[in-house]
Amino acid sequence: MLSRWFSCIRFDEVVALQATPIIGAVLSIGALSASHALTVAILIAGNFCLMAHVFVLNDWSGIEGDLKDPDRASRTFAAKGLTRREVGYLAGSLLAISLLLFGLINTRALVVAMTIAGLSALYSSPTLHLKGVPLFNSALHFVGGCMHFLLGYAVFGAINAQSLVVSCFFGLVFTAGHFTHEARDYDVDLLNGIRTNAVAFGKTRSFVAGLVLFVSAYAFMVALAAFGFVPFALVFAAALIPVHLLASRRAMRAGLASGSLHRLQRCYRALFATIGIVMIMVVALS
């Protein structure tokens, strides 16, 4: 049974979302100590459970549509022999464990974690299902991206003006990724009557909106570095713009097919991971 439950967790997506709060923690941690290492471990465990909850809740809510998608039907929890009630319990358990872990750290982190869970519920829950409300769904991703950075920052420091400004970079990246993801899922969302940005405004417009936001995120990081909000070395982010544009051009030449957008997603994740690694290394060595 446990193996079937674990199979419902999108480990690749959850692992990819560990970096943002770690970067937030690194920027607020100050001097590293043994006690800090334990706190960071709790942060990682809590964020893992929180992100797993977000994706399990999304899958629980969207199961009917996923079963209609030939590319997803065989990977749904229903295909693995789990009921909707069981997956609902899994989502609730993951959230409870996450909030317990953040409660062990401090009240600030707990409040931010609860805010992220609330945004996830607004987006995915069958009652509200704001996933199908154009632009507002992207606004949820922007706030969620900001909160994800602040989740880590709040572990070691009080949220201030500087942290709020830096968090906007992650909000831009999350929102840009959301537009691109909607372009990738255009066909299945159209089939299921979900009015995403891509369905409402067109796949190409959604993709271009995501690309504009991605370029804005790189430019914003350069500005943050130039004005001293983050280490100056991060001005190198400007050099990644042509790489991203080239990868995006290839996706457009391929007709924004699902496979081409998957490849683009792997590319830009690697680019932003590079920014994160450089940020962590520079701060750790300074």
N, C-alpha and C positions, 0 to 999 in steps of 0.2 A: 504493500500500500504506500509506504513512504517513497519508494522509487517512482511510483506513478504521480504522487503529489509533487515531487521534485521536478519531474518532467514537465510540469505545467509552468515552471518558472523560466522566463526568458533570460538565461544566464548571460548570454552574449550582450544583451541590452543592459542588464543590471550592472555587469562588470564595467561596461563602457561609461556608465554614469557614476563611477566611484571617484573620478578625477576631480570634478568640480568642487565638492566640499573639502577635499584634501587640500586643494590650492587655497581655498578660503582659510583653512586652519593654518597652513604654512605662513600666510601673510599676516596672521594675527598672533602667532605663537610666541614670538620673541626667542628667548634662549631655550634650546631643547634640553629636556631632562628625562629621567626614567619615568617619572609620574606622567609627563606629557605623552610618552610613548604609549602608556596604558590607555590614556584618554583618547588618543588617535585610534587605537585598536577598537575601542568602544564606538567611536564615531563611524568607522568603516563598517562594523557589524550592524550598527543601527541604520546607516544609510543603505546597506545591502538589503535589509528587511523592508525598509521603506520603499525602495525602488521596486523590489519584488512585489510588494503589495500593489503599487501603482499599475504594473503590467498585468498582474493576475486579475485585478478589478476590471481593467480594460477588456481583458479576454472574457471574463465572466459576463460583462455587460453586452459584449458584441458577439456572443456565441452564435446567435441565429444567422447573422450575416456571414460569419466565418465559415459556417457549414455550407453556405451557398458558393463559396469561393473554392474552385477545384485545387488551387495552389495551397490553400490553408486547411481544407477540411480534414486531411489525414493527420494534421499536426495539432488539432484542437484537443481540449481535455475530454470532450465527448468521445472522440475516436480512441482515447486511451482508457475508456471505461469509467470515467469519473462523472458524477452527476453535478448539476449546477449548484446544488446545496453544498456538496462537499467542497467545491472550489470556493464558494462563498465563505465557508468556515476557514479555508486556507488563507484567503485574503484578509479576513478579520484577525486571524492569529498572527500573521506577519505584521500587521499594523500594531497590534497590541505589544508584540515583542519590541518593535522599533521604538515605540513611545516609551516603553519601560527603560530601554537602554539610554535614550536621550534624557530621560528624567534623572538618570544616574549622573549625568554630566552637569547640567544646570538648567535653570528655568528658561533661559533665552533659547537654547537649542531646542528644548521641548516645544516651545511656542512656534518656532519656525517649522519644525517637523509637522506639527499639527496643521499649520497653514498650508504646507505642501499637500498633506493628505486631503485637506478641504478642497484645494484647487483640483486635485485628481478626481474627487467625488463630483464636483461641478461638471467636469469634462466628460466623465465616463458613466455616471449613474443613469440607469434607464429612465428615471423620473425627469431629470433635467436634461441630460444628454446634450450638453452645450458643444460637444464635438461637432454637431450639425448646425451650428450657428456661425456663419462666416464672419471673419475678422475677430469676433469675440473669442473664438477658440484659439486664435493666435495670440490674443491679449493674455489669455490664461497661460500660454506657454512662455510669454515674455516674463510675466510675474513669477512663474514657476522657476524659470532659469535664474532669475535674480535671487529668489529664495534659496535655491540649491547651493549657490555660492555662499550666501549668508548663513546657511546651516552650518558650514564648517567654520566660518569666521566667528560665529557666536559662541563656539566652543571655548575659545581662549580670550575673546575680546568683546567689548560692547559694540554694538552696531552703531557706526558713526557716518558722517557725510562721505568720507573717503571710501568706506566699504560699500556704501550705496551706489556711488559713482562707478566703482570697479564692477559691481554686480551687474550693471547694465550691459557690459560686454557679454556676459554669459546669457543674459536675457535675449540679446540680439542673436546669438548663436543658436539658442534653443528655438527661437521663432523662425529663423531661416531654415533650420532643419525640419521644422513642422511643415512649412510651405512645400519643401522638396518632398517630404514624405507623403503629403496629400497628392502631389502630382504623380507619385509612384503608384498610389492606391486609387487613382481616379476611376478606373473601370469597375472595381469591386464596390466602391462607395456609390457610384452611379447606379449600379445594379441593386444595391440595398436601400436606395433612396436617402442616403446620408448627404446633406447639403454642406459639404466641406467647401473651402475656398476654391479648390480645383473644380468642383462640380458647379459651383455658383458662377465663377468668373472664367473658367477654362483652365485646362492643364498647363498650357504654355504660360499663361499669365501668372499662375501660382508658382511655376518654376522660376520665372524671371523675378518675381517678388522675393523669392528665397535667395536668389543670386545677388540681388541688390542688397539685401540685408546681410548676407555673408561678407560682401565687399565692405559694407559699412562697419561690420564687426572688426575686420582687419584694420581699417582706418582708425576706428575708435581705440583699438589697442595701441596703435602708433601714437595717437594723441595722449593716451594715458601715460605712456612711457616718456613722451616729450615733456609733459607737465609734472612728472615725478610721482604719479599715483602708483606706478609699478616700476620695477627696475628698467633703466634706460636701454638695456640690451634688447628689450622686447620690441624696439623699433624695427627689428629684423622681420616682424610680421608683414611689413610692406612687401617683402620679397616673395611671400607666399601667394599674393594676389594673382600674379600671372599663372601660377601652377593651377590654382583653383579655376581660373577662367578657361584655361586650356581643357581641363577635365570636364567643365560644364559645356564647352563647345562640342566635345565628343559626344556627350549625352544628347545634346540637341540634334546633332547630325544623325544619331541613332533613332531619332523620332521620339525621344523621351520614353523609350521602352523600359519596362520594369527592370530588366537585367542591366541596362546602361545606368539607370538611377541607383541601383544597388552598388555598382562599381563606383559611381560618384560619391555615394555615401561613405564607402570605405576610404576613398581618397581624402575627403574633407575631414573625416574623423582622425586620420593620420596627421593631417596638417595642424589641426587644433590640439591634438595630443602633443605635437612637437612644441607648440607654444606653451602648453602646460608644463612639460618637462623642463624646458628652458627656464620658465618662471621659478619652478621649485628649486632647480639647481643653483640659480643665481642668488635666490634668497638664502638658501642653505649655506652657501659659500661666503656670503657677505658678513 
